[in-house]
């Protein structure tokens, strides 16, 4: 679809991602992640800790909830 309606898909992607980029720029990465659960749900690794359970389980490595990893 992006190839068929490049302009429209570019606007849609920008509208979906710009608020997150602005939050990261305004607050810094850690604070933006702590403030926004949707942004935090996209976090896989922080400070060497796996914060996404499915990845940790698949790799048989320890899982650390994102809130805990961000607090340390």
PQR file with spaces between the fields and no chain letter, atoms N, CA, C, O and H, PARSE charges and radii, in Angstrom:
ATOM       1  N    UNK     1       0.815   -1.199    0.000 -0.4000 1.5000
ATOM       2  CA   UNK     1       0.000    0.000    0.000 -0.0000 2.0000
ATOM       3  C    UNK     1       0.859    1.264    0.000  0.5500 1.7000
ATOM       4  O    UNK     1       0.516    2.203   -0.719 -0.5500 1.4000
ATOM       5  N    UNK     2       1.954    1.349    0.762 -0.4000 1.5000
ATOM       6  CA   UNK     2       2.730    2.583    0.733 -0.0000 2.0000
ATOM       7  C    UNK     2       3.206    2.956   -0.676  0.5500 1.7000
ATOM       8  O    UNK     2       3.286    4.138   -1.011 -0.5500 1.4000
ATOM       9  H    UNK     2       2.232    0.586    1.347  0.4000 1.0000
ATOM      10  N    UNK     3       3.521    1.949   -1.501 -0.4000 1.5000
ATOM      11  CA   UNK     3       3.959    2.251   -2.857 -0.0000 2.0000
ATOM      12  C    UNK     3       2.843    2.815   -3.714  0.5500 1.7000
ATOM      13  O    UNK     3       3.092    3.618   -4.614 -0.5500 1.4000
ATOM      14  H    UNK     3       3.455    0.989   -1.229  0.4000 1.0000
ATOM      15  N    UNK     4       1.619    2.401   -3.442 -0.4000 1.5000
ATOM      16  CA   UNK     4       0.482    2.845   -4.234 -0.0000 2.0000
ATOM      17  C    UNK     4      -0.035    4.215   -3.833  0.5500 1.7000
ATOM      18  O    UNK     4      -0.529    4.965   -4.675 -0.5500 1.4000
ATOM      19  H    UNK     4       1.417    1.749   -2.712  0.4000 1.0000
ATOM      20  N    UNK     5       0.073    4.540   -2.579 -0.4000 1.5000
ATOM      21  CA   UNK     5      -0.402    5.832   -2.058 -0.0000 2.0000
ATOM      22  C    UNK     5       0.671    6.412   -1.146  0.5500 1.7000
ATOM      23  O    UNK     5       0.461    6.596    0.053 -0.5500 1.4000
ATOM      24  H    UNK     5       0.474    3.930   -1.895  0.4000 1.0000
ATOM      25  N    UNK     6       1.804    6.689   -1.734 -0.4000 1.5000
ATOM      26  CA   UNK     6       2.973    7.107   -0.954 -0.0000 2.0000
ATOM      27  C    UNK     6       2.711    8.349   -0.106  0.5500 1.7000
ATOM      28  O    UNK     6       3.077    8.382    1.069 -0.5500 1.4000
ATOM      29  H    UNK     6       1.974    6.539   -2.708  0.4000 1.0000
ATOM      30  N    UNK     7       2.099    9.342   -0.672 -0.4000 1.5000
ATOM      31  CA   UNK     7       1.864   10.583    0.072 -0.0000 2.0000
ATOM      32  C    UNK     7       0.935   10.344    1.261  0.5500 1.7000
ATOM      33  O    UNK     7       1.219   10.784    2.375 -0.5500 1.4000
ATOM      34  H    UNK     7       1.802    9.316   -1.627  0.4000 1.0000
ATOM      35  N    UNK     8      -0.164    9.655    1.023 -0.4000 1.5000
ATOM      36  CA   UNK     8      -1.128    9.393    2.084 -0.0000 2.0000
ATOM      37  C    UNK     8      -0.519    8.537    3.187  0.5500 1.7000
ATOM      38  O    UNK     8      -0.718    8.815    4.369 -0.5500 1.4000
ATOM      39  H    UNK     8      -0.395    9.298    0.118  0.4000 1.0000
ATOM      40  N    UNK     9       0.223    7.495    2.809 -0.4000 1.5000
ATOM      41  CA   UNK     9       0.815    6.631    3.827 -0.0000 2.0000
ATOM      42  C    UNK     9       1.897    7.363    4.612  0.5500 1.7000
ATOM      43  O    UNK     9       2.083    7.093    5.799 -0.5500 1.4000
ATOM      44  H    UNK     9       0.384    7.269    1.849  0.4000 1.0000
ATOM      45  N    UNK    10       2.614    8.286    3.971 -0.4000 1.5000
ATOM      46  CA   UNK    10       3.609    9.087    4.688 -0.0000 2.0000
ATOM      47  C    UNK    10       2.945    9.957    5.736  0.5500 1.7000
ATOM      48  O    UNK    10       3.430   10.050    6.864 -0.5500 1.4000
ATOM      49  H    UNK    10       2.463    8.505    3.007  0.4000 1.0000
ATOM      50  N    UNK    11       1.838   10.598    5.378 -0.4000 1.5000
ATOM      51  CA   UNK    11       1.101   11.411    6.351 -0.0000 2.0000
ATOM      52  C    UNK    11       0.574   10.550    7.496  0.5500 1.7000
ATOM      53  O    UNK    11       0.637   10.958    8.655 -0.5500 1.4000
ATOM      54  H    UNK    11       1.443   10.523    4.462  0.4000 1.0000
ATOM      55  N    UNK    12       0.060    9.373    7.184 -0.4000 1.5000
ATOM      56  CA   UNK    12      -0.481    8.487    8.225 -0.0000 2.0000
ATOM      57  C    UNK    12       0.624    8.053    9.184  0.5500 1.7000
ATOM      58  O    UNK    12       0.433    8.073   10.400 -0.5500 1.4000
ATOM      59  H    UNK    12       0.009    9.042    6.242  0.4000 1.0000
ATOM      60  N    UNK    13       1.766    7.667    8.649 -0.4000 1.5000
ATOM      61  CA   UNK    13       2.870    7.240    9.504 -0.0000 2.0000
ATOM      62  C    UNK    13       3.372    8.397   10.364  0.5500 1.7000
ATOM      63  O    UNK    13       3.649    8.217   11.550 -0.5500 1.4000
ATOM      64  H    UNK    13       1.922    7.652    7.661  0.4000 1.0000
ATOM      65  N    UNK    14       3.486    9.564    9.778 -0.4000 1.5000
ATOM      66  CA   UNK    14       3.938   10.737   10.532 -0.0000 2.0000
ATOM      67  C    UNK    14       2.959   11.071   11.652  0.5500 1.7000
ATOM      68  O    UNK    14       3.374   11.352   12.777 -0.5500 1.4000
ATOM      69  H    UNK    14       3.261    9.710    8.815  0.4000 1.0000
ATOM      70  N    UNK    15       1.670   11.043   11.352 -0.4000 1.5000
ATOM      71  CA   UNK    15       0.662   11.350   12.373 -0.0000 2.0000
ATOM      72  C    UNK    15       0.683   10.335   13.514  0.5500 1.7000
ATOM      73  O    UNK    15       0.391   10.683   14.658 -0.5500 1.4000
ATOM      74  H    UNK    15       1.333   10.815   10.439  0.4000 1.0000
ATOM      75  N    UNK    16       1.025    9.090   13.212 -0.4000 1.5000
ATOM      76  CA   UNK    16       1.056    8.049   14.239 -0.0000 2.0000
ATOM      77  C    UNK    16       2.320    8.109   15.090  0.5500 1.7000
ATOM      78  O    UNK    16       2.276    7.783   16.276 -0.5500 1.4000
ATOM      79  H    UNK    16       1.263    8.807   12.282  0.4000 1.0000
ATOM      80  N    UNK    17       3.443    8.519   14.507 -0.4000 1.5000
ATOM      81  CA   UNK    17       4.710    8.453   15.238 -0.0000 2.0000
ATOM      82  C    UNK    17       5.189    9.789   15.807  0.5500 1.7000
ATOM      83  O    UNK    17       5.937    9.799   16.785 -0.5500 1.4000
ATOM      84  H    UNK    17       3.479    8.784   13.544  0.4000 1.0000
ATOM      85  N    UNK    18       4.784   10.895   15.232 -0.4000 1.5000
ATOM      86  CA   UNK    18       5.277   12.196   15.677 -0.0000 2.0000
ATOM      87  C    UNK    18       5.026   12.472   17.161  0.5500 1.7000
ATOM      88  O    UNK    18       5.931   12.968   17.832 -0.5500 1.4000
ATOM      89  H    UNK    18       4.176   10.887   14.438  0.4000 1.0000
ATOM      90  N    UNK    19       3.846   12.175   17.705 -0.4000 1.5000
ATOM      91  CA   UNK    19       3.652   12.437   19.133 -0.0000 2.0000
ATOM      92  C    UNK    19       4.660   11.697   20.021  0.5500 1.7000
ATOM      93  O    UNK    19       5.095   12.231   21.041 -0.5500 1.4000
ATOM      94  H    UNK    19       3.111   11.772   17.160  0.4000 1.0000
ATOM      95  N    UNK    20       5.026   10.489   19.642 -0.4000 1.5000
ATOM      96  CA   UNK    20       6.000    9.723   20.427 -0.0000 2.0000
ATOM      97  C    UNK    20       7.393   10.337   20.291  0.5500 1.7000
ATOM      98  O    UNK    20       8.127   10.432   21.274 -0.5500 1.4000
ATOM      99  H    UNK    20       4.672   10.055   18.813  0.4000 1.0000
ATOM     100  N    UNK    21       7.753   10.746   19.097 -0.4000 1.5000
ATOM     101  CA   UNK    21       9.056   11.380   18.883 -0.0000 2.0000
ATOM     102  C    UNK    21       9.154   12.687   19.673  0.5500 1.7000
ATOM     103  O    UNK    21      10.200   12.987   20.249 -0.5500 1.4000
ATOM     104  H    UNK    21       7.156   10.668   18.298  0.4000 1.0000
ATOM     105  N    UNK    22       8.085   13.451   19.700 -0.4000 1.5000
ATOM     106  CA   UNK    22       8.076   14.706   20.456 -0.0000 2.0000
ATOM     107  C    UNK    22       8.187   14.442   21.957  0.5500 1.7000
ATOM     108  O    UNK    22       8.885   15.169   22.663 -0.5500 1.4000
ATOM     109  H    UNK    22       7.236   13.207   19.232  0.4000 1.0000
ATOM     110  N    UNK    23       7.507   13.412   22.447 -0.4000 1.5000
ATOM     111  CA   UNK    23       7.601   13.071   23.871 -0.0000 2.0000
ATOM     112  C    UNK    23       9.025   12.679   24.236  0.5500 1.7000
ATOM     113  O    UNK    23       9.534   13.078   25.284 -0.5500 1.4000
ATOM     114  H    UNK    23       6.939   12.821   21.873  0.4000 1.0000
ATOM     115  N    UNK    24       9.668   11.900   23.374 -0.4000 1.5000
ATOM     116  CA   UNK    24      11.059   11.512   23.616 -0.0000 2.0000
ATOM     117  C    UNK    24      11.974   12.734   23.623  0.5500 1.7000
ATOM     118  O    UNK    24      12.866   12.844   24.464 -0.5500 1.4000
ATOM     119  H    UNK    24       9.254   11.576   22.523  0.4000 1.0000
ATOM     120  N    UNK    25      11.747   13.646   22.687 -0.4000 1.5000
ATOM     121  CA   UNK    25      12.587   14.839   22.595 -0.0000 2.0000
ATOM     122  C    UNK    25      12.343   15.791   23.768  0.5500 1.7000
ATOM     123  O    UNK    25      13.285   16.378   24.299 -0.5500 1.4000
ATOM     124  H    UNK    25      11.021   13.556   22.005  0.4000 1.0000
ATOM     125  N    UNK    26      11.092   15.942   24.167 -0.4000 1.5000
ATOM     126  CA   UNK    26      10.755   16.889   25.233 -0.0000 2.0000
ATOM     127  C    UNK    26      11.145   16.383   26.620  0.5500 1.7000
ATOM     128  O    UNK    26      11.631   17.157   27.445 -0.5500 1.4000
ATOM     129  H    UNK    26      10.326   15.465   23.735  0.4000 1.0000
ATOM     130  N    UNK    27      10.938   15.106   26.881 -0.4000 1.5000
ATOM     131  CA   UNK    27      11.114   14.573   28.235 -0.0000 2.0000
ATOM     132  C    UNK    27      12.376   13.748   28.414  0.5500 1.7000
ATOM     133  O    UNK    27      12.786   13.482   29.544 -0.5500 1.4000
ATOM     134  H    UNK    27      10.543   14.477   26.210  0.4000 1.0000
ATOM     135  N    UNK    28      12.989   13.348   27.331 -0.4000 1.5000
ATOM     136  CA   UNK    28      14.089   12.389   27.424 -0.0000 2.0000
ATOM     137  C    UNK    28      13.521   10.985   27.367  0.5500 1.7000
ATOM     138  O    UNK    28      12.353   10.768   27.687 -0.5500 1.4000
ATOM     139  H    UNK    28      12.656   13.564   26.413  0.4000 1.0000
ATOM     140  N    UNK    29      14.337   10.042   26.965 -0.4000 1.5000
ATOM     141  CA   UNK    29      13.850    8.684   26.724 -0.0000 2.0000
ATOM     142  C    UNK    29      13.267    8.036   27.973  0.5500 1.7000
ATOM     143  O    UNK    29      12.155    7.509   27.930 -0.5500 1.4000
ATOM     144  H    UNK    29      15.286   10.219   26.705  0.4000 1.0000
ATOM     145  N    UNK    30      13.992    8.067   29.076 -0.4000 1.5000
ATOM     146  CA   UNK    30      13.534    7.359   30.272 -0.0000 2.0000
ATOM     147  C    UNK    30      12.232    7.946   30.797  0.5500 1.7000
ATOM     148  O    UNK    30      11.299    7.201   31.095 -0.5500 1.4000
ATOM     149  H    UNK    30      14.895    8.496   29.111  0.4000 1.0000
ATOM     150  N    UNK    31      12.152    9.259   30.915 -0.4000 1.5000
ATOM     151  CA   UNK    31      10.933    9.878   31.440 -0.0000 2.0000
ATOM     152  C    UNK    31       9.752    9.661   30.499  0.5500 1.7000
ATOM     153  O    UNK    31       8.637    9.411   30.959 -0.5500 1.4000
ATOM     154  H    UNK    31      12.910    9.865   30.673  0.4000 1.0000
ATOM     155  N    UNK    32       9.978    9.753   29.197 -0.4000 1.5000
ATOM     156  CA   UNK    32       8.898    9.517   28.235 -0.0000 2.0000
ATOM     157  C    UNK    32       8.376    8.088   28.354  0.5500 1.7000
ATOM     158  O    UNK    32       7.168    7.862   28.276 -0.5500 1.4000
ATOM     159  H    UNK    32      10.883    9.956   28.824  0.4000 1.0000
ATOM     160  N    UNK    33       9.271    7.127   28.542 -0.4000 1.5000
ATOM     161  CA   UNK    33       8.858    5.734   28.710 -0.0000 2.0000
ATOM     162  C    UNK    33       8.093    5.529   30.010  0.5500 1.7000
ATOM     163  O    UNK    33       7.126    4.767   30.040 -0.5500 1.4000
ATOM     164  H    UNK    33      10.252    7.310   28.606  0.4000 1.0000
ATOM     165  N    UNK    34       8.504    6.189   31.074 -0.4000 1.5000
ATOM     166  CA   UNK    34       7.798    6.079   32.345 -0.0000 2.0000
ATOM     167  C    UNK    34       6.414    6.721   32.277  0.5500 1.7000
ATOM     168  O    UNK    34       5.476    6.253   32.923 -0.5500 1.4000
ATOM     169  H    UNK    34       9.289    6.807   31.049  0.4000 1.0000
ATOM     170  N    UNK    35       6.289    7.785   31.499 -0.4000 1.5000
ATOM     171  CA   UNK    35       5.034    8.533   31.413 -0.0000 2.0000
ATOM     172  C    UNK    35       3.996    7.886   30.498  0.5500 1.7000
ATOM     173  O    UNK    35       2.796    8.075   30.698 -0.5500 1.4000
ATOM     174  H    UNK    35       7.050    8.165   30.975  0.4000 1.0000
ATOM     175  N    UNK    36       4.442    7.129   29.501 -0.4000 1.5000
ATOM     176  CA   UNK    36       3.535    6.643   28.453 -0.0000 2.0000
ATOM     177  C    UNK    36       3.586    5.124   28.364  0.5500 1.7000
ATOM     178  O    UNK    36       4.576    4.559   27.899 -0.5500 1.4000
ATOM     179  H    UNK    36       5.417    6.975   29.339  0.4000 1.0000
ATOM     180  N    UNK    37       2.527    4.466   28.808 -0.4000 1.5000
ATOM     181  CA   UNK    37       2.486    3.007   28.798 -0.0000 2.0000
ATOM     182  C    UNK    37       2.581    2.454   27.383  0.5500 1.7000
ATOM     183  O    UNK    37       3.172    1.393   27.180 -0.5500 1.4000
ATOM     184  H    UNK    37       1.723    4.925   29.186  0.4000 1.0000
ATOM     185  N    UNK    38       2.017    3.145   26.404 -0.4000 1.5000
ATOM     186  CA   UNK    38       2.074    2.658   25.025 -0.0000 2.0000
ATOM     187  C    UNK    38       3.500    2.687   24.491  0.5500 1.7000
ATOM     188  O    UNK    38       3.925    1.757   23.806 -0.5500 1.4000
ATOM     189  H    UNK    38       1.537    4.007   26.569  0.4000 1.0000
ATOM     190  N    UNK    39       4.225    3.724   24.792 -0.4000 1.5000
ATOM     191  CA   UNK    39       5.623    3.813   24.393 -0.0000 2.0000
ATOM     192  C    UNK    39       6.441    2.760   25.144  0.5500 1.7000
ATOM     193  O    UNK    39       7.307    2.107   24.562 -0.5500 1.4000
ATOM     194  H    UNK    39       3.880    4.480   25.348  0.4000 1.0000
ATOM     195  N    UNK    40       6.161    2.603   26.427 -0.4000 1.5000
ATOM     196  CA   UNK    40       6.873    1.625   27.263 -0.0000 2.0000
ATOM     197  C    UNK    40       6.631    0.201   26.777  0.5500 1.7000
ATOM     198  O    UNK    40       7.526   -0.639   26.874 -0.5500 1.4000
ATOM     199  H    UNK    40       5.458    3.134   26.899  0.4000 1.0000
ATOM     200  N    UNK    41       5.438   -0.089   26.255 -0.4000 1.5000
ATOM     201  CA   UNK    41       5.143   -1.429   25.753 -0.0000 2.0000
ATOM     202  C    UNK    41       6.011   -1.802   24.556  0.5500 1.7000
ATOM     203  O    UNK    41       6.139   -2.982   24.232 -0.5500 1.4000
ATOM     204  H    UNK    41       4.711    0.593   26.176  0.4000 1.0000
ATOM     205  N    UNK    42       6.601   -0.824   23.904 -0.4000 1.5000
ATOM     206  CA   UNK    42       7.485   -1.092   22.782 -0.0000 2.0000
ATOM     207  C    UNK    42       8.932   -1.314   23.191  0.5500 1.7000
ATOM     208  O    UNK    42       9.773   -1.598   22.338 -0.5500 1.4000
ATOM     209  H    UNK    42       6.498    0.136   24.167  0.4000 1.0000
ATOM     210  N    UNK    43       9.236   -1.192   24.465 -0.4000 1.5000
ATOM     211  CA   UNK    43      10.604   -1.353   24.949 -0.0000 2.0000
ATOM     212  C    UNK    43      10.938   -2.835   25.064  0.5500 1.7000
ATOM     213  O    UNK    43      10.193   -3.593   25.685 -0.5500 1.4000
ATOM     214  H    UNK    43       8.552   -0.961   25.157  0.4000 1.0000
ATOM     215  N    UNK    44      12.051   -3.252   24.470 -0.4000 1.5000
ATOM     216  CA   UNK    44      12.488   -4.646   24.537 -0.0000 2.0000
ATOM     217  C    UNK    44      13.667   -4.838   25.485  0.5500 1.7000
ATOM     218  O    UNK    44      13.738   -5.843   26.193 -0.5500 1.4000
ATOM     219  H    UNK    44      12.656   -2.636   23.965  0.4000 1.0000
ATOM     220  N    UNK    45      14.597   -3.878   25.502 -0.4000 1.5000
ATOM     221  CA   UNK    45      15.813   -3.988   26.303 -0.0000 2.0000
ATOM     222  C    UNK    45      16.141   -2.615   26.869  0.5500 1.7000
ATOM     223  O    UNK    45      16.035   -1.604   26.175 -0.5500 1.4000
ATOM     224  H    UNK    45      14.540   -3.062   24.926  0.4000 1.0000
ATOM     225  N    UNK    46      16.542   -2.589   28.139 -0.4000 1.5000
ATOM     226  CA   UNK    46      17.025   -1.351   28.742 -0.0000 2.0000
ATOM     227  C    UNK    46      18.131   -1.709   29.721  0.5500 1.7000
ATOM     228  O    UNK    46      17.963   -2.576   30.578 -0.5500 1.4000
ATOM     229  H    UNK    46      16.628   -3.411   28.703  0.4000 1.0000
ATOM     230  N    UNK    47      19.264   -1.030   29.581 -0.4000 1.5000
ATOM     231  CA   UNK    47      20.413   -1.229   30.476 -0.0000 2.0000
ATOM     232  C    UNK    47      20.795   -2.704   30.596  0.5500 1.7000
ATOM     233  O    UNK    47      21.141   -3.178   31.679 -0.5500 1.4000
ATOM     234  H    UNK    47      19.400   -0.326   28.884  0.4000 1.0000
ATOM     235  N    UNK    48      20.731   -3.419   29.482 -0.4000 1.5000
ATOM     236  CA   UNK    48      21.113   -4.824   29.465 -0.0000 2.0000
ATOM     237  C    UNK    48      20.075   -5.783   30.024  0.5500 1.7000
ATOM     238  O    UNK    48      20.344   -6.977   30.154 -0.5500 1.4000
ATOM     239  H    UNK    48      20.450   -3.034   28.603  0.4000 1.0000
ATOM     240  N    UNK    49      18.898   -5.279   30.356 -0.4000 1.5000
ATOM     241  CA   UNK    49      17.829   -6.121   30.909 -0.0000 2.0000
ATOM     242  C    UNK    49      16.724   -6.284   29.876  0.5500 1.7000
ATOM     243  O    UNK    49      16.288   -5.310   29.262 -0.5500 1.4000
ATOM     244  H    UNK    49      18.680   -4.308   30.251  0.4000 1.0000
ATOM     245  N    UNK    50      16.275   -7.519   29.688 -0.4000 1.5000
ATOM     246  CA   UNK    50      15.175   -7.789   28.769 -0.0000 2.0000
ATOM     247  C    UNK    50      13.862   -7.368   29.417  0.5500 1.7000
ATOM     248  O    UNK    50      13.509   -7.851   30.493 -0.5500 1.4000
ATOM     249  H    UNK    50      16.630   -8.310   30.186  0.4000 1.0000
ATOM     250  N    UNK    51      13.153   -6.477   28.764 -0.4000 1.5000
ATOM     251  CA   UNK    51      11.916   -5.944   29.325 -0.0000 2.0000
ATOM     252  C    UNK    51      10.686   -6.412   28.556  0.5500 1.7000
ATOM     253  O    UNK    51       9.578   -5.925   28.780 -0.5500 1.4000
ATOM     254  H    UNK    51      13.440   -6.085   27.890  0.4000 1.0000
ATOM     255  N    UNK    52      10.892   -7.357   27.652 -0.4000 1.5000
ATOM     256  CA   UNK    52       9.784   -7.931   26.880 -0.0000 2.0000
ATOM     257  C    UNK    52       9.760   -9.423   27.156  0.5500 1.7000
ATOM     258  O    UNK    52      10.672  -10.154   26.770 -0.5500 1.4000
ATOM     259  H    UNK    52      11.792   -7.752   27.470  0.4000 1.0000
ATOM     260  N    UNK    53       8.709   -9.866   27.825 -0.4000 1.5000
ATOM     261  CA   UNK    53       8.651  -11.241   28.318 -0.0000 2.0000
ATOM     262  C    UNK    53       8.811  -12.275   27.207  0.5500 1.7000
ATOM     263  O    UNK    53       9.529  -13.256   27.399 -0.5500 1.4000
ATOM     264  H    UNK    53       7.967   -9.272   28.138  0.4000 1.0000
ATOM     265  N    UNK    54       8.175  -12.093   26.064 -0.4000 1.5000
ATOM     266  CA   UNK    54       8.246  -13.090   24.994 -0.0000 2.0000
ATOM     267  C    UNK    54       9.680  -13.286   24.508  0.5500 1.7000
ATOM     268  O    UNK    54      10.093  -14.410   24.222 -0.5500 1.4000
ATOM     269  H    UNK    54       7.591  -11.296   25.909  0.4000 1.0000
ATOM     270  N    UNK    55      10.430  -12.206   24.415 -0.4000 1.5000
ATOM     271  CA   UNK    55      11.830  -12.305   23.989 -0.0000 2.0000
ATOM     272  C    UNK    55      12.644  -13.022   25.064  0.5500 1.7000
ATOM     273  O    UNK    55      13.443  -13.905   24.753 -0.5500 1.4000
ATOM     274  H    UNK    55      10.094  -11.293   24.647  0.4000 1.0000
ATOM     275  N    UNK    56      12.446  -12.649   26.310 -0.4000 1.5000
ATOM     276  CA   UNK    56      13.171  -13.294   27.413 -0.0000 2.0000
ATOM     277  C    UNK    56      12.865  -14.789   27.467  0.5500 1.7000
ATOM     278  O    UNK    56      13.770  -15.606   27.636 -0.5500 1.4000
ATOM     279  H    UNK    56      11.796  -11.932   26.563  0.4000 1.0000
ATOM     280  N    UNK    57      11.603  -15.140   27.326 -0.4000 1.5000
ATOM     281  CA   UNK    57      11.215  -16.550   27.350 -0.0000 2.0000
ATOM     282  C    UNK    57      11.813  -17.309   26.169  0.5500 1.7000
ATOM     283  O    UNK    57      12.319  -18.419   26.336 -0.5500 1.4000
ATOM     284  H    UNK    57      10.867  -14.477   27.189  0.4000 1.0000
ATOM     285  N    UNK    58      11.759  -16.722   24.988 -0.4000 1.5000
ATOM     286  CA   UNK    58      12.286  -17.387   23.800 -0.0000 2.0000
ATOM     287  C    UNK    58      13.784  -17.626   23.905  0.5500 1.7000
ATOM     288  O    UNK    58      14.294  -18.633   23.414 -0.5500 1.4000
ATOM     289  H    UNK    58      11.349  -15.821   24.852  0.4000 1.0000
ATOM     290  N    UNK    59      14.480  -16.707   24.540 -0.4000 1.5000
ATOM     291  CA   UNK    59      15.929  -16.830   24.683 -0.0000 2.0000
ATOM     292  C    UNK    59      16.339  -17.494   26.000  0.5500 1.7000
ATOM     293  O    UNK    59      17.523  -17.698   26.268 -0.5500 1.4000
ATOM     294  H    UNK    59      14.065  -15.889   24.939  0.4000 1.0000
ATOM     295  N    UNK    60      15.329  -17.828   26.816 -0.4000 1.5000
ATOM     296  CA   UNK    60      15.565  -18.427   28.140 -0.0000 2.0000
ATOM     297  C    UNK    60      16.503  -17.566   28.986  0.5500 1.7000
ATOM     298  O    UNK    60      17.464  -18.050   29.585 -0.5500 1.4000
ATOM     299  H    UNK    60      14.367  -17.662   26.599  0.4000 1.0000
ATOM     300  N    UNK    61      16.187  -16.283   29.009 -0.4000 1.5000
ATOM     301  CA   UNK    61      16.950  -15.311   29.792 -0.0000 2.0000
ATOM     302  C    UNK    61      16.020  -14.642   30.794  0.5500 1.7000
ATOM     303  O    UNK    61      14.802  -14.674   30.622 -0.5500 1.4000
ATOM     304  H    UNK    61      15.407  -15.890   28.523  0.4000 1.0000
ATOM     305  N    UNK    62      16.575  -14.040   31.833 -0.4000 1.5000
ATOM     306  CA   UNK    62      15.724  -13.397   32.842 -0.0000 2.0000
ATOM     307  C    UNK    62      14.929  -12.220   32.267  0.5500 1.7000
ATOM     308  O    UNK    62      15.416  -11.459   31.431 -0.5500 1.4000
ATOM     309  H    UNK    62      17.565  -14.014   31.973  0.4000 1.0000
ATOM     310  N    UNK    63      13.708  -12.105   32.739 -0.4000 1.5000
ATOM     311  CA   UNK    63      12.810  -11.008   32.352 -0.0000 2.0000
ATOM     312  C    UNK    63      12.769   -9.984   33.484  0.5500 1.7000
ATOM     313  O    UNK    63      12.698  -10.345   34.658 -0.5500 1.4000
ATOM     314  H    UNK    63      13.312  -12.723   33.418  0.4000 1.0000
ATOM     315  N    UNK    64      12.816   -8.721   33.120 -0.4000 1.5000
ATOM     316  CA   UNK    64      12.682   -7.630   34.081 -0.0000 2.0000
ATOM     317  C    UNK    64      11.570   -6.708   33.576  0.5500 1.7000
ATOM     318  O    UNK    64      11.661   -6.211   32.454 -0.5500 1.4000
ATOM     319  H    UNK    64      12.874   -8.428   32.165  0.4000 1.0000
ATOM     320  N    UNK    65      10.518   -6.465   34.378 -0.4000 1.5000
ATOM     321  CA   UNK    65       9.484   -5.531   33.939 -0.0000 2.0000
ATOM     322  C    UNK    65      10.097   -4.162   33.596  0.5500 1.7000
ATOM     323  O    UNK    65      11.049   -3.717   34.237 -0.5500 1.4000
ATOM     324  H    UNK    65      10.444   -6.869   35.290  0.4000 1.0000
ATOM     325  N    UNK    66       9.543   -3.520   32.594 -0.4000 1.5000
ATOM     326  CA   UNK    66      10.091   -2.249   32.113 -0.0000 2.0000
ATOM     327  C    UNK    66      10.187   -1.213   33.225  0.5500 1.7000
ATOM     328  O    UNK    66      11.185   -0.498   33.313 -0.5500 1.4000
ATOM     329  H    UNK    66       8.770   -3.881   32.074  0.4000 1.0000
ATOM     330  N    UNK    67       9.169   -1.120   34.074 -0.4000 1.5000
ATOM     331  CA   UNK    67       9.208   -0.128   35.167 -0.0000 2.0000
ATOM     332  C    UNK    67      10.409   -0.337   36.070  0.5500 1.7000
ATOM     333  O    UNK    67      11.039    0.630   36.498 -0.5500 1.4000
ATOM     334  H    UNK    67       8.358   -1.701   34.003  0.4000 1.0000
ATOM     335  N    UNK    68      10.732   -1.580   36.365 -0.4000 1.5000
ATOM     336  CA   UNK    68      11.874   -1.879   37.214 -0.0000 2.0000
ATOM     337  C    UNK    68      13.190   -1.546   36.504  0.5500 1.7000
ATOM     338  O    UNK    68      14.094   -0.963   37.101 -0.5500 1.4000
ATOM     339  H    UNK    68      10.220   -2.365   36.018  0.4000 1.0000
ATOM     340  N    UNK    69      13.285   -1.916   35.243 -0.4000 1.5000
ATOM     341  CA   UNK    69      14.516   -1.654   34.485 -0.0000 2.0000
ATOM     342  C    UNK    69      14.754   -0.153   34.340  0.5500 1.7000
ATOM     343  O    UNK    69      15.892    0.310   34.411 -0.5500 1.4000
ATOM     344  H    UNK    69      12.550   -2.389   34.758  0.4000 1.0000
ATOM     345  N    UNK    70      13.679    0.603   34.136 -0.4000 1.5000
ATOM     346  CA   UNK    70      13.817    2.053   33.972 -0.0000 2.0000
ATOM     347  C    UNK    70      14.137    2.745   35.287  0.5500 1.7000
ATOM     348  O    UNK    70      14.757    3.808   35.287 -0.5500 1.4000
ATOM     349  H    UNK    70      12.754    0.227   34.078  0.4000 1.0000
ATOM     350  N    UNK    71      13.730    2.167   36.396 -0.4000 1.5000
ATOM     351  CA   UNK    71      13.974    2.783   37.710 -0.0000 2.0000
ATOM     352  C    UNK    71      15.426    2.638   38.153  0.5500 1.7000
ATOM     353  O    UNK    71      15.907    3.418   38.975 -0.5500 1.4000
ATOM     354  H    UNK    71      13.226    1.303   36.396  0.4000 1.0000
ATOM     355  N    UNK    72      16.120    1.646   37.613 -0.4000 1.5000
ATOM     356  CA   UNK    72      17.511    1.438   38.070 -0.0000 2.0000
ATOM     357  C    UNK    72      18.505    2.209   37.236  0.5500 1.7000
ATOM     358  O    UNK    72      19.707    2.142   37.489 -0.5500 1.4000
ATOM     359  H    UNK    72      15.729    1.013   36.946  0.4000 1.0000
